[in-house]
Amino acid sequence: MRRVLACLCLLLAPALSVQAQAPAPADDCLRARAVVADLMRITSPDGVQESYKVRIGGIEQWLYVRGQDRANPLLLFVHGGPASPAAPSLWQFQRPLEEYFTVVQWDQRGAGRTFLDNDPDAVADSIRIQRYVDDAIEVAEHLRQRYGKRKLVLVGHSWGTVVGMHAALRRPDLFHAYVGIGQVINTRENERLSFEYGLRQARLHGNTEALAELESIAPYPGDAPITRERIVVARKWPQFYGGLSAFRESSLYYFGAWRLSPEYDAAAARAIDAGSLFTLDRLLPEFLQVDFTGVQEFPVPVVMFMGRHDYTTPSGPTARWLEQVRAPYKRGVWFEHSAHMIPWEEPGKTLVSLLEHVRPLALED
């Protein structure tokens, strides 16, 4: 279930004998994690590498701040899910970005280490979209004060685009630009397009198991309630046919990323699953009502990164929205070899696109 809903989401032991011995698997993992940690270490005297908790929205929330030069623009990455933090996998794609931006990853309320460090009963009633938007704004305020910046670049991925769009609309004074990756424009339209893609692929491949499951919830979304169970079926097959990760299966590289992460241990990794279950049912009713189609003016420069094969949050509605919106600057960038996981699938083009379309906007002030 975690794989389906995730986007709604490593010390050298001393030798004790002359004869060489194969290390235990746990030792291998520690050695590998140490290699990644050393590779990711910020070595520039002008850089910043901090992982810390800060009180945001009345609870302790984790931030991970990394960059080779504090003079670079600040970039806040709002992860997907809900409750699928990008911090455990940042080592897979983020290091080149850190030469041009100071990048901040944030474990949102109910996600990862933030979930682990707070009493769920005390947080449960606050799991609402507006509270996440308030948190994002508070995080941005904290960051610009701590690092001496007037504005930030705001990047949302998947669920994080809901939070990010609302935050940019409400507090445009905080942001140089907004970047949507796997942008949610209208949740129900996304669900319909994703389902139709899965059904087409199942028919094309003669997949009787997929057809039976998909037809059991048709028409989708239709007029019936969109329950967790229906979403699981509706997402399962589009993702099976490349709608999440276009040309590789994501269960190992993405969901297993924490195993080599210097920031996450097994307890934090388990908290990802627990946080997903904790947040989804509480956010689902509101999430299903998300609709930005009526937004015709956007107050800050807006750049959309769109995966050509994305059928988790299909890119068609984003492209149409971008055509009609008025903004100080707007640009759509298509990623021809990506589905939903653009920074992981095409990290090079992600970097180049941020440098071409976004960083100049942050250097103008």
C-alpha positions as CSV (number, residue, x, y, z in Angstrom):
1,M,0.0,0.0,0.0
2,R,2.8,2.4,0.8
3,R,4.2,2.2,-2.8
4,V,0.8,3.0,-4.2
5,L,0.0,5.9,-1.9
6,A,3.4,7.5,-1.4
7,C,2.8,10.2,-3.9
8,L,-0.7,11.3,-2.7
9,C,4.9,9.0,-0.6
10,L,25.5,4.0,6.2
11,L,32.5,3.1,10.3
12,L,34.9,0.7,9.6
13,A,35.1,-2.2,12.1
14,P,38.6,-3.0,13.3
15,A,40.2,-6.2,12.1
16,L,40.3,-8.7,15.0
17,S,42.2,-11.4,13.3
18,V,44.9,-11.7,10.6
19,Q,42.6,-13.7,8.4
20,A,40.2,-11.5,6.4
21,Q,36.6,-12.1,7.2
22,A,33.5,-11.1,5.3
23,P,31.6,-8.3,7.2
24,A,28.1,-9.0,8.4
25,P,25.3,-7.4,6.4
26,A,24.8,-4.8,9.2
27,D,28.5,-3.8,8.9
28,D,28.2,-3.6,5.1
29,C,25.2,-1.2,5.6
30,L,27.2,1.0,8.0
31,R,30.2,1.1,5.8
32,A,28.1,2.0,2.8
33,R,26.2,4.7,4.7
34,A,29.6,6.2,5.8
35,V,30.7,6.4,2.2
36,V,27.5,8.3,1.3
37,A,27.9,10.6,4.3
38,D,31.5,11.4,3.3
39,L,30.5,12.1,-0.3
40,M,27.6,14.4,0.9
41,R,29.7,16.3,3.4
42,I,29.8,20.0,2.7
43,T,33.5,20.9,2.5
44,S,33.4,24.5,1.4
45,P,34.3,27.0,4.2
46,D,31.4,29.2,2.9
47,G,28.9,26.3,3.0
48,V,26.2,25.2,5.4
49,Q,25.2,21.7,6.5
50,E,22.7,21.6,9.3
51,S,20.0,19.1,10.4
52,Y,17.9,20.4,13.3
53,K,14.5,20.6,14.9
54,V,12.7,23.9,15.2
55,R,9.3,24.7,16.7
56,I,6.9,25.3,13.8
57,G,3.1,25.5,14.3
58,G,3.4,24.5,17.9
59,I,5.4,21.2,17.3
60,E,9.0,20.2,16.7
61,Q,9.7,19.9,12.9
62,W,12.9,18.7,11.2
63,L,14.8,20.8,8.7
64,Y,17.9,19.7,6.6
65,V,19.8,22.6,5.2
66,R,22.7,22.1,2.8
67,G,24.7,24.2,0.4
68,Q,28.2,25.0,-0.8
69,D,27.9,28.8,-0.5
70,R,25.6,30.7,1.9
71,A,25.5,33.5,-0.7
72,N,23.4,31.3,-3.0
73,P,19.6,31.6,-3.1
74,L,17.6,29.6,-0.6
75,L,15.4,26.9,-2.0
76,L,12.7,25.2,0.1
77,F,11.6,21.8,-1.1
78,V,8.1,20.8,0.0
79,H,7.9,17.1,-0.3
80,G,5.0,14.9,-1.4
81,G,2.9,12.2,0.1
82,P,1.4,13.3,2.2
83,A,4.1,12.2,4.7
84,S,6.7,11.0,2.1
85,P,9.7,13.0,3.1
86,A,12.4,13.6,0.5
87,A,15.2,13.8,3.2
88,P,16.0,10.0,3.1
89,S,16.6,10.2,-0.7
90,L,18.1,13.6,-1.1
91,W,21.5,12.0,-1.5
92,Q,20.3,10.5,-4.8
93,F,19.7,13.8,-6.6
94,Q,20.4,16.9,-4.5
95,R,24.2,17.3,-4.4
96,P,24.7,19.1,-7.7
97,L,21.8,21.5,-6.8
98,E,23.8,22.5,-3.6
99,E,26.4,24.2,-5.7
100,Y,23.9,26.8,-6.9
101,F,21.3,26.8,-4.1
102,T,21.1,26.4,-0.4
103,V,18.6,23.6,-0.4
104,V,16.2,23.0,2.6
105,Q,14.4,19.7,3.0
106,W,11.6,19.7,5.6
107,D,9.9,16.7,7.2
108,Q,6.3,18.1,7.4
109,R,3.9,17.4,10.3
110,G,3.1,13.7,10.3
111,A,6.1,12.9,8.2
112,G,9.3,11.0,9.0
113,R,11.4,12.3,11.9
114,T,8.8,15.0,12.6
115,F,6.2,12.3,13.1
116,L,8.6,10.3,15.3
117,D,9.4,13.3,17.6
118,N,5.8,14.3,18.3
119,D,2.9,12.7,20.1
120,P,0.4,11.7,17.4
121,D,-2.6,12.3,19.6
122,A,-1.5,15.9,20.1
123,V,-1.1,16.4,16.4
124,A,-4.1,14.6,15.0
125,D,-6.6,17.5,15.0
126,S,-4.1,19.7,13.2
127,I,-3.8,17.5,10.1
128,R,-5.5,20.0,7.7
129,I,-4.3,21.6,4.5
130,Q,-4.5,25.1,6.0
131,R,-2.2,24.0,8.9
132,Y,0.4,22.7,6.4
133,V,0.2,26.0,4.5
134,D,0.7,27.9,7.8
135,D,3.6,25.7,8.6
136,A,5.2,26.3,5.2
137,I,5.0,30.0,5.7
138,E,6.4,29.8,9.2
139,V,9.3,27.7,7.9
140,A,10.0,30.2,5.2
141,E,10.0,33.0,7.7
142,H,12.3,31.1,10.0
143,L,14.7,30.3,7.1
144,R,15.0,33.9,5.8
145,Q,15.7,35.1,9.3
146,R,18.2,32.4,10.2
147,Y,20.1,32.7,6.9
148,G,19.7,36.4,6.2
149,K,17.6,36.2,3.0
150,R,14.7,38.4,2.0
151,K,13.0,35.7,-0.2
152,L,13.2,32.0,-1.0
153,V,12.6,29.8,-4.1
154,L,9.7,27.6,-3.2
155,V,9.5,24.1,-4.8
156,G,6.6,21.7,-4.3
157,H,6.5,18.1,-5.4
158,S,3.2,16.2,-5.7
159,W,1.2,16.7,-2.5
160,G,3.7,19.4,-1.7
161,T,2.4,21.4,-4.7
162,V,-0.9,21.8,-2.9
163,V,0.9,23.3,0.1
164,G,3.2,25.3,-2.0
165,M,0.6,26.8,-4.3
166,H,-1.5,28.0,-1.4
167,A,1.6,29.4,0.4
168,A,2.7,31.4,-2.7
169,L,-0.8,32.7,-3.3
170,R,-1.1,33.8,0.3
171,R,2.4,35.2,0.9
172,P,4.0,36.1,-2.4
173,D,6.3,38.6,-0.6
174,L,8.3,35.6,0.7
175,F,9.2,33.9,-2.6
176,H,11.3,34.7,-5.6
177,A,9.5,32.0,-7.6
178,Y,7.3,28.9,-7.3
179,V,8.3,25.7,-9.0
180,G,5.7,22.9,-9.3
181,I,6.9,19.3,-9.9
182,G,4.1,16.8,-10.5
183,Q,1.7,19.7,-9.9
184,V,-1.8,19.1,-8.6
185,I,-4.3,21.4,-10.4
186,N,-7.6,19.5,-9.9
187,T,-7.5,16.3,-7.8
188,R,-10.7,14.7,-9.3
189,E,-9.5,15.4,-12.9
190,N,-6.1,13.9,-12.0
191,E,-7.8,10.8,-10.6
192,R,-10.0,10.4,-13.8
193,L,-7.0,10.7,-16.2
194,S,-4.9,8.4,-14.2
195,F,-7.6,5.7,-14.0
196,E,-8.2,6.0,-17.8
197,Y,-4.5,5.6,-18.5
198,G,-4.4,2.4,-16.4
199,L,-7.5,1.0,-18.1
200,R,-6.0,1.7,-21.6
201,Q,-2.8,0.0,-20.7
202,A,-4.5,-3.0,-19.1
203,R,-6.5,-3.5,-22.3
204,L,-3.5,-3.0,-24.5
205,H,-1.6,-5.6,-22.6
206,G,-4.5,-8.0,-22.1
207,N,-4.0,-7.8,-18.4
208,T,-7.1,-9.6,-17.1
209,E,-6.2,-9.1,-13.4
210,A,-5.8,-5.4,-13.9
211,L,-9.0,-5.1,-15.9
212,A,-11.0,-6.9,-13.3
213,E,-9.7,-4.7,-10.5
214,L,-10.1,-1.5,-12.4
215,E,-13.6,-2.3,-13.7
216,S,-14.7,-3.2,-10.1
217,I,-14.4,0.6,-9.2
218,A,-15.6,2.0,-12.6
219,P,-16.7,4.6,-13.3
220,Y,-13.9,6.3,-11.4
221,P,-14.0,8.6,-9.7
222,G,-17.7,8.8,-10.7
223,D,-20.3,9.8,-8.1
224,A,-19.3,7.1,-5.5
225,P,-17.2,8.3,-2.5
226,I,-13.4,8.2,-3.3
227,T,-12.3,5.9,-0.5
228,R,-8.8,4.7,0.4
229,E,-9.7,1.3,-1.1
230,R,-10.8,2.8,-4.4
231,I,-7.7,5.0,-4.6
232,V,-5.4,2.0,-4.0
233,V,-6.9,0.2,-7.0
234,A,-7.0,3.3,-9.1
235,R,-3.4,4.1,-8.5
236,K,-2.0,0.6,-8.6
237,W,-2.2,-0.1,-12.3
238,P,-1.3,3.3,-13.7
239,Q,1.8,3.2,-11.5
240,F,2.5,-0.4,-12.6
241,Y,2.5,0.8,-16.2
242,G,5.1,3.6,-15.5
243,G,2.9,6.4,-14.3
244,L,5.0,6.9,-11.2
245,S,8.5,6.2,-12.4
246,A,8.7,6.0,-16.2
247,F,11.4,3.5,-17.0
248,R,12.3,1.8,-13.8
249,E,10.3,0.4,-10.8
250,S,10.5,2.8,-7.8
251,S,10.2,0.3,-5.0
252,L,14.0,-0.2,-4.6
253,Y,15.6,3.1,-5.5
254,Y,13.1,5.4,-3.8
255,F,11.5,3.4,-1.0
256,G,14.8,1.8,-0.1
257,A,16.8,5.1,-0.2
258,W,16.8,5.5,3.6
259,R,19.1,2.5,3.9
260,L,22.0,4.6,2.6
261,S,20.8,7.9,4.0
262,P,23.1,9.6,6.6
263,E,20.0,11.3,8.0
264,Y,17.6,8.4,8.5
265,D,17.8,5.2,10.6
266,A,15.4,2.3,10.7
267,A,13.2,3.9,13.3
268,A,12.8,7.0,11.2
269,A,12.1,4.9,8.1
270,R,9.3,3.0,10.0
271,A,7.9,6.4,10.8
272,I,7.4,7.1,7.1
273,D,4.9,4.3,6.8
274,A,3.2,5.2,10.1
275,G,3.0,8.8,9.1
276,S,1.4,8.0,5.8
277,L,-1.3,6.0,7.5
278,F,-1.7,8.7,10.1
279,T,-2.1,11.6,7.7
280,L,-3.9,10.1,4.7
281,D,-7.4,9.5,6.0
282,R,-7.3,12.9,7.8
283,L,-6.3,14.8,4.7
284,L,-8.2,12.8,2.1
285,P,-11.6,14.6,2.2
286,E,-9.9,18.0,1.8
287,F,-7.4,16.8,-0.8
288,L,-10.2,15.5,-3.0
289,Q,-11.6,19.1,-3.2
290,V,-8.3,20.7,-4.3
291,D,-9.0,22.7,-7.4
292,F,-6.7,25.5,-8.7
293,T,-8.4,25.8,-12.1
294,G,-10.0,29.1,-11.1
295,V,-6.6,30.7,-10.3
296,Q,-6.1,33.0,-13.3
297,E,-3.5,35.3,-11.8
298,F,-0.4,34.1,-10.0
299,P,1.5,36.7,-7.9
300,V,5.1,35.3,-8.3
301,P,7.0,33.8,-11.2
302,V,5.8,30.3,-11.8
303,V,7.7,27.4,-13.4
304,M,6.1,23.9,-13.9
305,F,8.2,20.8,-14.4
306,M,6.0,18.3,-16.2
307,G,6.8,14.6,-16.7
308,R,5.6,13.4,-20.1
309,H,4.7,10.0,-18.6
310,D,3.2,11.2,-15.3
311,Y,0.0,9.5,-14.5
312,T,0.2,10.0,-10.8
313,T,-0.6,13.7,-11.2
314,P,-1.1,13.9,-15.0
315,S,0.7,16.8,-16.6
316,G,-2.1,17.7,-19.1
317,P,-4.1,19.8,-16.7
318,T,-0.9,21.6,-15.5
319,A,0.0,22.5,-19.1
320,R,-3.5,23.9,-19.8
321,W,-3.5,25.9,-16.5
322,L,-0.2,27.4,-17.3
323,E,-1.3,28.5,-20.8
324,Q,-4.2,30.6,-19.3
325,V,-2.6,32.0,-16.1
326,R,-1.2,35.5,-15.9
327,A,2.0,35.8,-13.9
328,P,5.1,38.0,-13.8
329,Y,7.0,35.1,-15.5
330,K,5.8,31.7,-16.4
331,R,7.4,28.7,-18.1
332,G,6.6,25.0,-18.6
333,V,9.4,22.5,-18.9
334,W,8.7,19.0,-20.2
335,F,10.7,16.1,-19.0
336,E,10.5,13.5,-21.8
337,H,12.0,10.7,-19.8
338,S,10.2,11.1,-16.6
339,A,6.9,10.3,-15.0
340,H,6.2,11.7,-11.5
341,M,9.6,11.4,-9.9
342,I,11.4,14.1,-12.0
343,P,14.3,15.0,-9.7
344,W,15.1,11.3,-9.3
345,E,14.5,10.3,-13.0
346,E,16.2,13.3,-14.7
347,P,18.4,15.0,-12.1
348,G,20.6,16.6,-14.7
349,K,17.8,18.3,-16.6
350,T,16.3,19.3,-13.2
351,L,19.5,21.1,-12.4
352,V,19.8,22.7,-15.8
353,S,16.2,23.8,-15.8
354,L,16.5,25.4,-12.3
355,L,19.6,27.2,-13.5
356,E,18.0,28.5,-16.7
357,H,14.6,29.4,-15.5
358,V,14.7,29.9,-11.7
359,R,18.0,31.0,-10.4
360,P,18.2,34.2,-12.4
361,L,14.9,35.2,-10.9
362,A,16.4,34.8,-7.4
363,L,19.4,36.8,-8.3
364,E,17.5,39.9,-9.6
365,D,16.7,41.2,-6.1
